[in-house]
Amino acid sequence: MVVYKSIVNSVVRKNVCSHSIIVRKLKAELVSILIVQVYMPALKYIGDRMEEFYAKIEEILEEADIMR
């Protein structure tokens, strides 16, 4: 994930969860912003693999909620 120079100092946390999921947390004026970048080719994730992928995303979001 590319970050503009103007906001690079706002990056609080970066986590490369897998080759398909990257998370960045930005500090904004009033609240922090969580950006989750996901690459998921539709043909690659079918059935159980898709459920596992969505479970991983849900886990990441739950962790982010705990870390507020």
C-alpha positions as CSV (number, residue, x, y, z in Angstrom):
1,M,0.0,0.0,0.0
2,V,1.4,3.3,-1.0
3,V,1.0,6.3,1.3
4,Y,1.2,9.9,0.2
5,K,4.1,12.0,1.7
6,S,1.5,14.4,3.2
7,I,0.1,11.6,5.5
8,V,3.1,9.4,6.1
9,N,3.6,10.9,9.6
10,S,0.0,10.0,10.4
11,V,0.7,6.2,10.1
12,V,0.4,4.8,13.6
13,R,0.6,1.1,12.7
14,K,1.2,-1.1,9.7
15,N,0.6,-4.8,9.6
16,V,1.2,-7.1,6.7
17,C,-1.1,-9.9,7.7
18,S,-0.5,-12.1,4.6
19,H,0.3,-11.7,0.9
20,S,-3.4,-10.7,0.4
21,I,-4.2,-8.5,3.5
22,I,-2.5,-5.3,4.7
23,V,-3.7,-3.1,7.5
24,R,-2.7,0.5,8.3
25,K,-3.9,2.6,11.1
26,L,-3.8,6.4,10.6
27,K,-4.1,9.1,13.3
28,A,-6.6,11.7,12.3
29,E,-7.8,14.8,14.1
30,L,-10.8,13.4,15.9
31,V,-10.5,9.6,15.5
32,S,-8.1,7.0,14.1
33,I,-8.8,5.5,10.7
34,L,-8.2,1.8,10.0
35,I,-7.6,0.9,6.4
36,V,-7.7,-2.7,5.4
37,Q,-6.5,-3.5,1.9
38,V,-7.6,-6.9,0.6
39,Y,-6.6,-8.7,-2.6
40,M,-8.9,-11.6,-3.3
41,P,-9.2,-13.1,-6.8
42,A,-12.7,-14.6,-7.0
43,L,-11.5,-17.8,-8.7
44,K,-8.7,-18.5,-6.2
45,Y,-11.0,-18.5,-3.1
46,I,-13.9,-20.9,-3.5
47,G,-15.8,-22.7,-0.7
48,D,-13.9,-23.4,2.5
49,R,-10.9,-21.2,1.4
50,M,-13.3,-18.3,1.0
51,E,-14.7,-18.9,4.5
52,E,-11.2,-19.0,5.9
53,F,-10.3,-15.8,4.2
54,Y,-13.4,-14.0,5.5
55,A,-12.7,-15.4,9.0
56,K,-9.1,-13.9,8.8
57,I,-10.5,-10.5,7.9
58,E,-13.0,-10.7,10.7
59,E,-10.2,-11.6,13.1
60,I,-8.2,-8.6,12.0
61,L,-11.2,-6.3,12.5
62,E,-11.9,-7.7,15.9
63,E,-8.2,-7.2,16.9
64,A,-8.4,-3.6,15.6
65,D,-11.5,-3.0,17.7
66,I,-9.7,-4.2,20.9
67,M,-6.7,-2.0,20.1
68,R,-8.6,1.2,20.0
